[in-house]
Amino acid sequence: MPHSASLQEKKRREEHQQRAYDTQLAGGLQGAARWTIYGAMACAIGHFAYPPFARQTLGLKAFLTSSATIFGLVVGADNHLLKYESDLREAENDIRRQARSELAQQGKIATETEIRKWREANKDLLAARAQAAGVQIPGAGT
């Protein structure tokens, strides 16, 4: 019979999903704003420096600018999410490494259940370390 995740584990996953969404949203908006400016500047430079481009329709110039905006939205959201997940994975690996070490010192095998119990017993310590490192770990008491 498959093991169902505890309510705390489900809550931790939901917190992670919400933070990932917020990170993507912020990164996407930043990227979109940045690349809208880049696209508009490129169109303005092209308009004044290259006469054949100046004869193009406003619709084409708007299309090029909106294409740059969409590119910035996608790349900005993706880059921010990848960095967030990398930081989260690094923090999670550090926690699991520490849990395995301490459980081994106690003579226990570091199963998922034991690691989960260790995490619950050391929730305050993990939250303090995460806050000091500037990383928010979902379910670490923050």
KEGUTOR-606401 format. One record per residue (C-alpha): residue number from 1; residue in one letter; x, y, z. Coordinates in steps of 0.25 Angstrom, whole numbers, plus 5000, padded with zeros to 4 digits. Example, Ala and Ser with C-alpha at 12.3 -4.5 7.8 and 13.67 -1.06 7.14 Angstrom:
BEGIN
1|A|5049|4982|5031
2|S|5055|4996|5029
END
This chain:
BEGIN
1|M|5000|5000|5000
2|P|5006|5014|4996
3|H|5010|5023|5007
4|S|5001|5035|5007
5|A|5008|5048|5011
6|S|5005|5054|5024
7|L|4997|5067|5025
8|Q|5010|5075|5029
9|E|5017|5069|5016
10|K|5005|5074|5008
11|K|5005|5087|5014
12|R|5020|5088|5012
13|R|5018|5085|4997
14|E|5007|5095|4995
15|E|5016|5106|5002
16|H|5027|5102|4992
17|Q|5017|5103|4980
18|Q|5012|5117|4985
19|R|5026|5122|4986
20|A|5030|5116|4973
21|Y|5018|5123|4966
22|D|5021|5137|4973
23|T|5036|5135|4969
24|Q|5032|5133|4954
25|L|5022|5144|4954
26|A|5032|5154|4959
27|G|5043|5149|4950
28|G|5033|5149|4938
29|L|5029|5163|4941
30|Q|5043|5168|4942
31|G|5047|5161|4930
32|A|5035|5166|4922
33|A|5038|5181|4926
34|R|5053|5180|4923
35|W|5051|5174|4909
36|T|5039|5183|4906
37|I|5049|5195|4908
38|Y|5059|5187|4899
39|G|5050|5184|4888
40|A|5044|5199|4888
41|M|5058|5204|4888
42|A|5062|5195|4876
43|C|5050|5199|4868
44|A|5053|5214|4871
45|I|5067|5213|4867
46|G|5063|5205|4855
47|H|5053|5215|4851
48|F|5063|5227|4852
49|A|5075|5220|4847
50|Y|5070|5211|4836
51|P|5060|5217|4825
52|P|5054|5204|4820
53|F|5051|5201|4835
54|A|5044|5214|4836
55|R|5035|5211|4825
56|Q|5030|5199|4832
57|T|5016|5199|4838
58|L|5013|5202|4852
59|G|5007|5188|4854
60|L|5021|5182|4850
61|K|5028|5190|4860
62|A|5018|5187|4871
63|F|5019|5172|4868
64|L|5034|5173|4869
65|T|5033|5180|4882
66|S|5022|5171|4888
67|S|5031|5159|4883
68|A|5042|5164|4892
69|T|5032|5166|4903
70|I|5028|5152|4902
71|F|5042|5147|4901
72|G|5046|5155|4914
73|L|5034|5149|4921
74|V|5037|5135|4918
75|V|5052|5136|4920
76|G|5051|5144|4933
77|A|5041|5135|4939
78|D|5049|5123|4936
79|N|5062|5128|4941
80|H|5056|5133|4954
81|L|5049|5119|4956
82|L|5062|5111|4953
83|K|5070|5120|4963
84|Y|5059|5118|4973
85|E|5058|5103|4971
86|S|5074|5102|4971
87|D|5074|5109|4984
88|L|5063|5101|4990
89|R|5070|5088|4986
90|E|5083|5092|4992
91|A|5076|5096|5005
92|E|5068|5083|5005
93|N|5081|5074|5002
94|D|5088|5081|5013
95|I|5077|5078|5023
96|R|5076|5063|5018
97|R|5091|5062|5019
98|Q|5091|5067|5034
99|A|5079|5058|5037
100|R|5086|5046|5032
101|S|5099|5050|5039
102|E|5091|5052|5053
103|L|5083|5039|5051
104|A|5095|5031|5048
105|Q|5101|5036|5061
106|Q|5089|5032|5068
107|G|5090|5018|5061
108|K|5078|5020|5053
109|I|5076|5017|5038
110|A|5072|5030|5031
111|T|5059|5026|5024
112|E|5049|5036|5019
113|T|5041|5034|5032
114|E|5053|5036|5041
115|I|5057|5048|5033
116|R|5043|5054|5034
117|K|5043|5052|5049
118|W|5057|5058|5050
119|R|5052|5070|5042
120|E|5040|5072|5051
121|A|5048|5071|5064
122|N|5058|5081|5059
123|K|5048|5090|5052
124|D|5053|5103|5060
125|L|5067|5101|5057
126|L|5065|5099|5042
127|A|5056|5111|5042
128|A|5067|5119|5049
129|R|5078|5114|5039
130|A|5069|5117|5027
131|Q|5066|5131|5031
132|A|5081|5133|5034
133|A|5084|5128|5020
134|G|5073|5136|5014
135|V|5066|5124|5008
136|Q|5051|5121|5011
137|I|5049|5106|5013
138|P|5035|5102|5012
139|G|5031|5095|5025
140|A|5043|5099|5033
141|G|5035|5107|5043
142|T|5035|5120|5035
END
